[in-house]
Amino acid sequence: MSAPSPIRSMQLAGCATHPIRFVDGDAPVDFTLANDADIESIAADLAGYRSIALVFPKWADGRAYSQARLLRGRYRFAGEIRATGEVLVDMMPLLSRTGFDAVALRADQSKEFAERALSFFSDGHYQGDLIEPLPRFRRRDAGAST
């Protein structure tokens, strides 16, 4: 059995090039996209946006995760993707994994607890994601630290 892998330090990890930051709910954003809108409807305009807010109207409605994944993965959007609406601390790890780099937490949520939630999986996930596209077994096989 191999030695345990070192834990990666997490500033507030988001996409590898976009750490997650916390913003006020009323902070300015270039464009807000409803969670039932198709990303394709704004694809031609993406180059003109520095920031896009994706809305979670209910914490149990995860369509904005898919929108963020499409923006980062398919459309290579490099600007800020902000989670707004019913954003809870428990959502932080998945927000990070799907490409969000800014969050406006619901008013009753704690930034301290949100930062802690980001550290729960600091040694990585088994599956690949936007932060680390290779699954853990491929990283291990390639000799990369996990």
Secondary structure, DSSP 4 states (H G I P E B T S, - for coil): -PPPPPPPP-SS--BTTB--EE--TT---SEEE-TTS-GGGGGGGGGG-SEEEEEESSTT--HHHHHHHIIIIIS---SEEEEEES--GGGHHHHHHHT--EE---TTS-HHHHHHHHHTTTT--SS--SS--S-HHHHHHTT---
